[in-house]
Amino acid sequence: MSQGEGLLGPLLLARGGVDRSAVHRSDEAWLGAAWSDPATRVLLVHDGNTMVRRHNGTAELVLVSPHEAPDGERYLLGVDPDGVAYFAVATTVPLPAPVPLPKGAEVAEAVQDTPDWADVAAEGLRKAGAVLGDRDAGLLVNAVALEAWHATHEHCPRCGAATTVVAGGHMRVCPKDGSQHFPRVDPAVIMLVHDGGDRCLLARGPQWPEGRFSVLAGFVEPGESLEQAVAREVLEEVGVTVRTPRYMGSQPWPFPRSLMLGFFAEAASTEITPDRDEIAEAMWLTRSELGAAVENGELRLPPGVSIARHLIEAWYGAPLSGDW
C-alpha cells in the first residue's frame, strides 16, 4: 500500500517517497555538502507553481542540480532511499523560465523552443497533484507549504524584527529577541454527513457557480476536539445535528497551510437551515439521485485531488465522473 492509501483510497496529496530527514536540518556541514553534490536535485517553486514535464499522459517534476538553481530561499525537502538529497528554492524568477539560466536572467525564449522543454509548463498542485508520482507529489506539497509559510512570516510576531531562515528552511529565528518560529499548519475538518441510510448531504458555497457542490468543512477552533469541530461546523452551516463522527483519513491542503481531516458523520436531525453567509444551498441526495445528477451534468463534484471527492465516492461506493 502506497503512502496516503487508506480507508479513502490513495489521497493524492498525502503521498511521498523521501524521508524528511529532520536530523540533517540543523547540520550546516551536511547541508553544505549536500548542496555541493551534483547529484542533489532541486525543485524551483514560485507562488505555488513549479515546472512540470508532461509526456504521453504522465507527468514529472523538472528537477535541476544545485549549480543550475537561481538564488532564493532554500528548503531541505528530504533524502530518498538512494541517498539523493532534495531541496526547494523559492525563486523570484517568474516561471515558466526554463533552467539552467544565468543568475537573475529573465525568461529566455530561445530555450523554450528546444525539444527538452516542449512539454514543460509551470503548474500548481491543483492541476498537477493528481498526475504526479508519489515522490514528486510529496516533494511539491512540502515545497508549496514551506514557500507559503515563509512568504507570510518574514517578521517576528513578538517584536516585528526581520527573521532569519535556519534549520534547512524549517524554522525562522528572530535575531533581536531570539524567538524561534516554525511552519504553521491549520487543522480543518471536512465531513460527509449522511442519514444512516441512503442519503448524503451536499452543499454549495455562495461564491460557487450553480451546480458546484461539495461536503461541509471548517477550521478547528482553539480548545476544540476534532469531533466537536465536526458537530459545531455542521450545525452552524446547515442547522443539522450529527452523532458518531468517524475519522476516515487526512491529507495536507497547502492553500496556504491547511491539514484536512476527513470524517463521516451520521445526522441526528435532517431539517436543513443554511447559514446564508457560508451556504447558498444544501440538499439531501440518495445514491441514485447523486449518480444521475452527476451523469447529466446538473451537479459537479470536487476534483479527484481533494479529500472531499474521496469522501463522496467512498460513501457512494464507486467512482463518479466529472469534476469542477
BATI-424625 format. One record per residue: residue in three letters; x, y, z of N, C-alpha, C in turn. Coordinates in steps of 0.2 Angstrom, whole numbers, plus 5000, padded with zeros to 4 digits. Example, Ala and Ser with C-alpha at 12.3 -4.5 7.8 and 13.67 -1.06 7.14 Angstrom:
ALA506649725039506249785039506649845039/SER506449895035506849955036506450005039/
***
This chain:
MET500449945000500050005000500450065000/SER500350114995500750174995500650225000/GLN501050275001500950325006500250355004/GLY499850375009499250415008498650365006/GLU498750295005498250255003497950225009/GLY497350235011497050205017496250195016/LEU495850215021495150205020494850245015/LEU495150295013494850335007495250325001/GLY495650275000496050264994496650304994/PRO496950314988497550354988497450424988/LEU497450454993497450534994498050564990/LEU497850604985498350614980498850664983/LEU498750704988499250754991499450724998/ALA499350664999499650635005500150575004/ARG500550594998500950544996501750564997/GLY502150524996502850544997503350484995/GLY503950504994504450454993505150464995/VAL505150524999505850545003505750545010/ASP506250535014506250545021506350615022/ARG506050645027506050725028506750745031/SER507050695034507750705036507850765041/ALA507450765046507450815051508150815055/VAL508450765055509050755058509650805055/HIS509550815049510050855045509950925045/ARG509350945047509151015046509551065049/SER509851055055510251095059511051085058/ASP511151035054511851015052512151055046/GLU512451115048512651155042513151125038/ALA513651085041514151045037513750995032/TRP513250965034512950915030512550955025/LEU512251005026511851045022512351075016/GLY512851095018513351125013513651075009/ALA513751015011514050965007513450935002/ALA512850935005512350915000512150964995/TRP512251024996512151074991512751074986/SER513251054988513851054984513850994979/ASP513450944981513450874977513050884971/PRO513350874965512950874959512450834958/ALA512350774962511850734962511250754965/THR511250804970510750834973510250864968/ARG509550854969509050884965508650944968/VAL508550994964508251054967507551064963/LEU507051084967506451104964506351174965/LEU506151204959506051284959505351294961/VAL505151334965504451354967504351434967/HIS503851454964503751524963502951534964/ASP502751564969501951574970501551514969/GLY501851454972501451394972501551354966/ASN501951374961502051344955502751314954/THR502751264950503451234949503451214941/MET504051194939504051164932503851094932/VAL503351074927503151004927503250984919/ARG503550924918503550904911503050844910/ARG502650854905502150804904502250774897/HIS502150704897502350664891501850604891/ASN501450594886501050534885500650514891/GLY500350574894499850554899500250554906/THR500850554906501250554913501550624914/ALA501750634920502050704922502550694928/GLU503050734927503550734932503850804933/LEU504150814939504450874941505050884937/VAL505150954935505850964932506250984938/LEU506750944939507250954945507950974942/VAL508251014945508951034942509451024948/SER510051034946510651024950510751094954/PRO511051094960511151154964511451214960/HIS511951194956512351244952511851274947/GLU511351244945510851274940510351314943/ALA510251304949509751344953509851414954/PRO509351454953509451534954509451544961/ASP509651604963509651624970508951624973/GLY508851614979508251614983508251574989/GLU507751584994507751545000507751474998/ARG508151435002508251365001507951325007/TYR507551275005507251225010507451155008/LEU507751125014507851045013507151015013/LEU507050975008506450935007506550865010/GLY507150835009507250765012507750735008/VAL507850665009508350625006507950555004/ASP508150534998507750474996508150414998/PRO507850354997508250284999508850274996/ASP509050314990509750304987510150354990/GLY509950394994510450444997510450514994/VAL510050524989509950584985509550634989/ALA509850694990509550754994509150794989/TYR508550814992508150864988508050924992/PHE508050984988507951044991507451084986/ALA507151134989506751184985507051244986/VAL507051284980507251354980506651394979/ALA506451444983505951494982506251544977/THR506151544971506451594966506051654965/THR506351704964505951764962505951774954/VAL506351724951506251724943505651694941/PRO505251734937504551714936504551644932/LEU504151594933504151534930503551554924/PRO503651524918504051464917504651474913/ALA505151504917505851514914506151454915/PRO506351424909506751354909507351364913/VAL507651314915508351324918508751264915/PRO509451274915509851324918509851394915/LEU509851444918509851514916510451554920/PRO510651604917511151644921510751674927/LYS511151684932510851714938510451774937/GLY509851774939509451834938509151854931/ALA509251804927509051814920508351814919/GLU508051844914507351844913507151784909/VAL506551774907506351714903506751714896/ALA507051664895507451654889507051624883/GLU506851654878506351624874506651574870/ALA507351574868507651534864507651464867/VAL507751454873507751384876507051354877/GLN506551394876505851364876505751324870/ASP506051334865505951304858506351244858/THR506751224862507151164862506751104864/PRO506851044861506450984862506350964869/ASP506850974873506850954880506350994884/TRP506151054882505651094885504951094882/ALA504851054877504251064873503651054877/ASP503651004882503050984886503151014893/VAL503451064894503651094901503251154902/ALA502851164908502551224909502551224917/ALA502351294919502351304926501651284928/GLU501551234934500951214936500951214944/GLY500351214946500251204954499951144956/LEU499851134962499651064965498951054962/ARG498551094962497851084960497851054953/LYS498251074948498251044942498750984941/ALA499350984944499750934943499750874949/GLY499450894954499550844960499250774959/ALA498750774954498450714953498750664948/VAL499250694944499650654939500350644941/LEU500650674946501250664948501350594952/GLY501950564952502050504955502150524963/ASP502150474967502250484974502750524976/ARG503350514974503950554976503850634974/ASP503650644968503550714966502950744969/ALA502450714970501850744974502050764981/GLY502450724984502650734991503150794991/LEU503550794986504050854986503750914985/LEU503250914980502950984978502451004984/VAL502150964987501650984993502151014998/ASN502650985000503151015005503451075003/ALA503651084997503951144994503451204994/VAL502851194992502251244992502051264999/ALA502051215003501851235010502351275013/LEU503051265012503551295015503651365012/GLU503551375006503551435002503051485005/ALA502451455006501851495008501951525015/TRP502251485019502351505026502851555027/HIS503451545023503951595023503751665021/ALA503351665016503151725012502751765017/THR502451735022502051775027502251775034/HIS502851755035503151755042503951785041/GLU504051835038504651865037504851905043/HIS504351925047504551965053504251935059/CYS504651945065504451915071503751945074/PRO503351905076502651925078502751955085/ARG503251945088503351975095503652045095/CYS504152065091504452125091504452155084/GLY504352125078504252155072504952155068/ALA505452125071506152125068506152075062/ALA506552085057506552035051506951975054/THR506651915052506851855055507351825050/THR507751775052508251735048508051665047/VAL508151635041507951575039508451525041/VAL508351475045508851425048508551355047/ALA508851305050508651235050508451215043/GLY508751225038508651205031507951225029/GLY507751285031507151315029506551295034/HIS506651265039506051235043506051275050/MET506351335050506251375056506551445054/ARG506251495057506451565057506651585064/VAL507151625064507451645071507451725071/CYS507151755076507251825077507951845080/PRO508351885076508951905079508951955085/LYS508351985086508352035091508152005098/ASP507651955098507451935104507551855105/GLY507851825100508051755100507451705099/SER506851725098506251685097506351645091/GLN506051585092506051535086505351525083/HIS505251525077504651515074504651455069/PHE504151415069504051355065503451365060/PRO503551325054503051325050502351305053/ARG501851345051501151335054500751295050/VAL500351245053499851205050499151225053/ASP498651235049497951245052497551185051/PRO497351155056496951095055496151115054/ALA495951075049495251095047494851025046/VAL494251015048493850955047493450965041/ILE493350905038492950905032492550845032/MET491950845031491450795033490950785028/LEU490850715027490250695023489650675028/VAL489150715028488550705033488050655029/HIS487850605032487350555029486850545034/ASP486250515032485750505036485750435039/GLY486250395039486250325041485950275036/GLY485650305031485350265026485650275019/ASP485250305015485450305008485450385005/ARG485550425010485550495008486250535011/CYS486550575007487050615010486950685009/LEU487250735012487150805012487650835008/LEU487550875003488050914999487750984999/ALA488251034999488151104999488551144994/ARG488351204993488651244988488751314992/GLY489451334991489651404994489351454990/PRO489251514993488951574989489351594984/GLN490051584984490551604979490551554973/TRP490251504974490251454968489751454963/PRO489851434957489351444952488851384953/GLU488251394950487751344950487951274949/GLY487751234952487951164951488551134954/ARG488951174957489551154960489451144968/PHE489451074969489351054976489951014979/SER489951014986490450984990490150964997/VAL490650935001490450915008490550985012/LEU490450975018490551035023491251035026/ALA491451085028492151095031492251155035/GLY492751155039492851215043493451205047/PHE493751265050494351255054494151245061/VAL494651205064494651185071494751245075/GLU494351265080494451325084494851305091/PRO495151355094495651345100495251305105/GLY495551255108495251215114494651165112/GLU494651155105494151105102494451045100/SER494050985101494250925098494050925091/LEU494350875087494150865080493350845080/GLU493150805084492450785084491950845086/GLN492150885091491750945092491750995086/ALA492350995083492351045077491851015072/VAL491850955070491350925066490650945067/ALA490450925074489750945076489651015075/ARG490051055078489951135078489851155070/GLU490351135066490351165059489651145056/VAL489451085056488851055053488251095055/LEU488251105062487651145065487651215063/GLU488251245063488251315061488151325053/GLU488351285049488251295042487551275039/VAL487351215042486651195039486151175044/GLY486251195051485751185056485651105057/VAL486051065055485950995056486350965062/THR486150925067486550895072486750835070/VAL487350815072487650745070487950715076/ARG488050645075488250605080488750555077/THR489150525082489650475080490150495074/PRO490450555074490950565069491450515068/ARG491650495062492050435061492650465057/TYR493250465060493850485056494050435050/MET494150465044494250425039494950435035/GLY495350495037495950505034496150575033/SER496750595031496950665031497450675025/GLN497450735023497950755018498150825019/PRO498750845017498850915018498550955012/TRP498351015013498051065008498351125009/PRO498951135006499351195007499151255003/PHE498551275004498251335001497951385006/PRO498351415011499051405011499351355015/ARG499051335021499351295026498851245030/SER498351225026497851185030498051105030/LEU497851075035497850995035497150975036/MET496850945031496150925030496050855033/LEU495650855038495550795042494750765041/GLY494750715037494150685034493750645039/PHE493050655039492650625043491950605039/PHE491650545042490950535040490550555047/ALA489950575046489550595052488850585051/GLU488550545055487850525054487350585057/ALA486850605053486450655055485950635061/ALA485850675066485350655071484750695070/SER484750745065484150785063484350795055/THR483750805052483850815044483550875041/GLU483250915045483050985043483551035041/ILE483651055035484151105033484051175034/THR484451215038484351285039485051315037/PRO485151335031485851355029486051425032/ASP486651435034486951495036487051535029/ARG486651585027486751615021487451645019/ASP487751665025488451695024488951645021/GLU488851575023489351525021489051475016/ILE488351465016488051415012487451445007/ALA487551435001487051464996486451414996/GLU486651354996486051304996486351234998/ALA485951195001486151125003485551075002/MET485751015001485250964999485450895001/TRP484950855003485050785003484950754997/LEU485350704995485350664989485450594990/THR485050554987485150474988485650464983/ARG485950394983486450374979486250384971/SER485650364970485350364963485350434961/GLU485050474965485050544963485650584962/LEU486150564966486850594965487150564959/GLY487150504958487350474951487050504945/ALA486450514945486050544939486250614938/ALA486250654944486450724943487150734941/VAL487650694943488250704940488350684933/GLU487950624931488050604925487750654920/ASN487150684921486850734917487150804917/GLY487650814921487950874922487650924926/GLU487050914929486750954934487150974940/LEU487550924942487950934948488650914947/ARG489150964949489850944948490150944955/LEU490650894955490950874961491650904962/PRO491950904968492650924968493150884964/PRO493750904963494250864959494450814963/GLY494750764959495050704962495650714967/VAL495950774966496550784971496250804978/SER495650814979495350844985495150784989/ILE495150784996494950735000494150735000/ALA493850794998493150794998492850744992/ARG493250744987492950694982493050624984/HIS493550604988493650534991493150524996/LEU492950575000492350555005491750545001/ILE491550584996490950574992490950504989/GLU491450484985491550424982491550364986/ALA491850374992491850314997491150305000/TRP490750355001490050345003489650314997/TYR489750344991489350324985489550244984/GLY490150224985490350154983490650144977/ALA490750194973491050194966491350254964/PRO491850254959492050324956491450354952/LEU491450424952490950464949491350504944/SER490950524938491350554933491350634934/GLY491750664930491750734930492050774937/ASP492250834936492350874942492350944940/TRP492550994944492551064943493051084938/
***
